[in-house]
Amino acid sequence: MSKPRITAAAGLAAHEVLDQYEPPENYFKVSSDEQRRIRMSIIRLALIAAYTADRQRNQAE
């Protein structure tokens, strides 16, 4: 899979996580900068997961 496709897959996965699950109660008590850092952490994790899955798939082929 190309890097743009991996990035798009990770973005979709991150948005799914952010949309599907209720944020913790204390999420709204932190600053908007901290909320942004939390969202970016979720996006980074989704990107790592998509990249890892793609590498494993390519190694299996």
C-alpha positions as CSV (number, residue, x, y, z in Angstrom):
1,M,0.0,0.0,0.0
2,S,1.3,3.5,-0.8
3,K,2.1,6.0,1.9
4,P,-0.9,8.2,1.0
5,R,-3.2,5.2,1.2
6,I,-1.7,4.2,4.6
7,T,-2.2,7.7,5.9
8,A,-5.8,7.8,4.6
9,A,-6.5,4.5,6.3
10,A,-5.0,5.7,9.5
11,G,-7.0,8.9,9.4
12,L,-10.2,7.0,8.8
13,A,-9.4,4.7,11.7
14,A,-8.6,7.6,14.0
15,H,-11.8,9.4,13.1
16,E,-13.8,6.2,13.8
17,V,-12.2,5.9,17.2
18,L,-12.9,9.6,18.0
19,D,-16.5,9.4,16.7
20,Q,-17.4,6.0,18.2
21,Y,-16.3,6.3,21.8
22,E,-17.4,8.8,24.4
23,P,-14.4,10.8,25.6
24,P,-13.6,10.5,29.4
25,E,-15.4,13.0,31.6
26,N,-12.1,14.9,32.4
27,Y,-11.4,15.3,28.7
28,F,-13.6,18.5,28.6
29,K,-11.8,19.9,31.7
30,V,-8.4,20.1,30.0
31,S,-7.3,22.9,27.7
32,S,-8.0,22.8,24.0
33,D,-4.2,22.3,23.5
34,E,-4.3,19.2,25.6
35,Q,-7.4,18.0,23.8
36,R,-5.6,18.5,20.5
37,R,-2.6,16.5,21.9
38,I,-4.9,13.6,22.9
39,R,-6.5,13.6,19.4
40,M,-3.1,13.7,17.7
41,S,-1.9,10.7,19.9
42,I,-4.9,8.7,18.7
43,I,-4.1,9.6,15.1
44,R,-0.4,8.7,15.5
45,L,-1.4,5.3,17.0
46,A,-3.7,4.6,14.1
47,L,-1.0,5.5,11.6
48,I,1.5,3.2,13.4
49,A,-1.1,0.4,13.3
50,A,-1.9,0.9,9.6
51,Y,1.8,1.0,8.7
52,T,2.6,-2.1,10.8
53,A,-0.4,-4.0,9.3
54,D,0.8,-3.1,5.8
55,R,4.3,-4.2,6.4
56,Q,3.1,-7.5,7.8
57,R,0.9,-8.1,4.8
58,N,3.7,-7.3,2.4
59,Q,6.1,-9.7,4.2
60,A,3.5,-12.5,4.0
61,E,3.1,-12.1,0.2
